[in-house]
Amino acid sequence: MLALIYGGAASGKSEYAEALALTLSASILPLFYVATLSPSDPECIEKINRHRAQRSQKPFLTIECPKRLSKLRLPGQGVVLLECLSTLAAQELFGGDCDREKVVSEILNGISHLLTQSKHVVVVSNSLFCDGRQYDPFTQQYLQLLGELHQRLAASADLVTE
C-alpha cells in the first residue's frame, strides 16, 4: 500500500504518518524511517535531533537517504515512512540535476523501488501552494515539481490524507 500524507508546517502530518505506519506494521513488521533531511547546517541538525527525540520511544529503524532513493536497500520487508518528499525534491533539484523531469522520474522511481522492498510506504510531504505568492523562476520550478509529484503519487496511492 502507498499512502501520501501532506499538509502545512506544524499541522500534525508527521505524527499522523507515524501512527499510520505503526498501525500498518501490526507490531510484526519492521518499521523503517527513511529520513531525507541532510545535516547541512545547525538548523537542520537541530530539526533532525528533535525528530529523533520525538520517535525515540517508537520502534523505527532510521535510515538516512537525502538523495537517490532508487539506490536504497532496506534490510527487510516492512513498513517505510518517508519523511519528507518536499525535502527530498529540494535536495534532488537544487543539489544535483536541475532538470525537473529527470528529478520527478528519479523520485517516482525511488518510491516505486521502496514499494518493491516493503509491504507499505507512507510518504509525508508539505503543502507549499497556499500562500498565493509569486516566486522567482527557480523557486517556481521547485513548486511545480512538488505539485507534479503530489498529483502523480495521489493518483496511484491507496490513501491520500491532507
Disulfide bonds with the S-S distance in Angstrom:
none
